[in-house]
Amino acid sequence: MTSIKYLYMEGSGLHLKRHLGNRDTTLITADFWVARGPRPGTLGLRRPDLLIAFDVDLAAYDATGGYLISEQGKPPDFVLEVASESTAHVDAEQKPRDYAALGIPEYWRFDATGEFHDTRLAGDRLVNGRYEPIPIEELPDGSLQGYSAVLNLYLRAEQGGLGWYDPETGQHIPTFDDERAGRLQSEARAELEQAARIQEQAARLQEQAARRRAEARVRELEEQLRLRGGG
């Protein structure tokens, strides 16, 4: 339930898929097992709350029903676990050992309150077969932030949620709300442009009507002068 709340109800998977690109070869999934291979039983399998792998065979993953390293030819690139009371000790003690043994380059943990992992955000990077902590900084607003070299994104524990920030722009990757706001802005801009065109057209019509009235008045005066001269 925690992963659903903090990752999927917010649409993080789809936002990441759109941002990271290469949808035909980039796998972003959750709660499916990952193993070295061949296809194992269910005992002791790890099912990350979020798994990201680049340059993989999505059809093979779907057919297998999980991530088999021997089948894909590489481990996943990134895994993340969301804290819960029942799994916190496993996330902190057992999974780092297991994920390192599988050769996964980065392992991250998010805890909305810090109650279960003793911190709201933590990450490890695989170095010579062992995980080493990724530096986490505290921002002026109290948010915690760490850089994922695998994703080229900053992960940020902020306002009780998990954010994904582009280091080039300093902005959060596009979300549904961003896209909706952009669409509304585009629609509003289009309406303003249409209103401006209508006003411009009305002004031209008024100008043409005024010119015709003036030309008609000139012809009327010329006719009066002609009649007077003729008399």
N, C-alpha and C positions, 0 to 999 in steps of 0.2 A: 504494500500500500504506500510506503514512503517513496519508492521509486516512481510509482504512478503519480503521486502528488507533486513531486519536485522536478520530474523530468518530462513526463508524457502529457499530463494535463496542461502543462505550459507549452507543449509542442516543441520541446528542445530537439527531439530526434529529427523532425522535418526541417527545422531551422538550420540544424547542422548539415543535413544532407544538401540543402539548397546552397549553403555557404561553401561547403567543401568541394562541391562539384563532382564530376565524373560518376554520375549516378549508376552507370552500367557496371562499374568496377569498385565502387565504394560501399562497404557494408556498414550500416548503422542499425544495431539491433539490441535486444535485451532479453534476459531471462531464458536464453537458450544455452545449452552446455557448450563448453570449449574443452577440448582434449587433444592430446598429442596423436593418438591413433594406434592401431585401427579402432574402429568404432567400439567404444567401451560400454560397460554396463552403467547403471545410474549411480552406483555407490561412489561417493567422494567427488563427484563431478562438480565443477564450479559453473555457476550461471550468473555472470555479471549483470548488474542493473543497467549498465550501458557498455556496449562493445563497439569499437570502430576499427575497421580494417580496410586498408587501401590495396588496390590492384589484386582483387580476389575474384573468384568465380562465384557469382551470386546464385546461378542455377544449381551448382554443386552444393552450395550451402543449403538451399531450399530442399533439394532432394535428400540430403543427409539428415536434415532436421537439427543440425548443430554445426559448430565450427570445429572441423577436424584438421589439425595442423598438417598432418601427412598428406591430406587431400589438397589443401590449399597451397602447400609448399612454403608456408611462412606462418608465424604466430600472428594473432591480432596485434594491432599497433597501440591500442589504447583500451583500457578498461576502467570503469568507475563503479564504486559501490556507494549506495545511500544508506546512512546509518539507521538502524532500528534497534530497539532494546534486545531483541532476541538474537541478532546476528553481529552485534558490535564487536564482541571479542573475537569472532571468526574473521571479520574484516581486518582487524588490527593485528592479529597474531598468526592465523593460519593462511589466509589468502595471499599475503605478501610472499610467503615461501612458495606457495603453489604457483602463483602467477610468474614469479621469477624463474621457477623451474621450467615453465612453458616458454620462457624467452620473450614475454610481453614487455615491450620497451617502457611503457608508462602505466602506473597503477595509481589511481586517484580515489580519495574518499571525501564524501561530503556529509556533513552533519548540521542540520539547520540550526540547532541550538548549542551544539558542542557538548551535549550531555553524555553522549554515548562514546564518541571518539576522542573526547577531551579537547577537541578543537573543531572548528566549523569546516576547515578545509585543510587537506593534506595531500601531498603527491610524492611519488617515488619514481626515480628514473633508473633503468637497468644499466649498471656499469660493471663490466667484467663478471657478469653472472649474478651480481648482487644488487639489491635496490639501495639507492642513496637518496636521502630526502631532497626534494625540490624546494628551493627557497620560497617562503611565503611571506609577503609583506602586508602590513596593516595600513590601509589608506586613511586619510584624514577623517572620513565619515564613519570609520570603524569597520569597513568592509575588509575582508581578507582576499588577497589576490596572489595567484601563482601562474607561471608561464608554462604552457605545454609546447615543447619544441616539436612534438609529433604533429599536433594540430595547427601550430602557429597561431595559437589563441591564448588569451588570458582567461583562466577560470576565476570567477569571483563569487565568494559567498557574501551576499548582500541582501539586506532587508528580509531575512528569513528564506531566501531563495538562492538558486545557483544561476549565475550569468556567464555568458560567453562573449568576450570582447576581442575585437580586431585590433592588433597592435599598431597597424598602419593608420587607422582612423581614430583610435581611442574610443570608438563607439561600439555598442552592443551589435552583434550580428542581426540582420533583419528578422523581425518577428511578424506574427499575424497582425498585431496592432500597428506596427510600422507600415506594413503593406496596405492596411485599411486606411490609415491616415494619409499615405501617399496617394491612394486612389481617390479619396475624398478631396484632397488638395487639387489633384488633376481635374476632377469633375468641376470643382468650384472655379478653377482657372479657366476651364473651357466655357463655363457659363458666363464668366466675366468677359471673356473674349467675344462670345456671341452677342452679349449685351452691347459691347463697344461697337461691334459691326452693325448692329441694328441702329444704334444712335448715329453712327456715321452715315448710314444709308438714309435715315430720316433727315439728317442735316442736309444731305445732297438733294433730297427731294424738295425740302423747303427752299433751298437755294435756287433750284430749277424753277419752282413755282413762282418765287419772287422775281426771277429774271423774266419769266413769261409775262407776269403782270406789268413789269416795267416796260417791256417791249410793246405790250398792248397799249399802255398809256402813251408811249411815244408815238405810235401809229395814230392814236386818237388825236393827239395834239397836232400832228402833222396834217391830218385830214381837216381839222378845224382851221388851221392856217391856210390851207389850200382853198377852202371854201370862202374864207374872208378875202383872200387875194383875188379870187375869181369874181367876187361881187363888186 
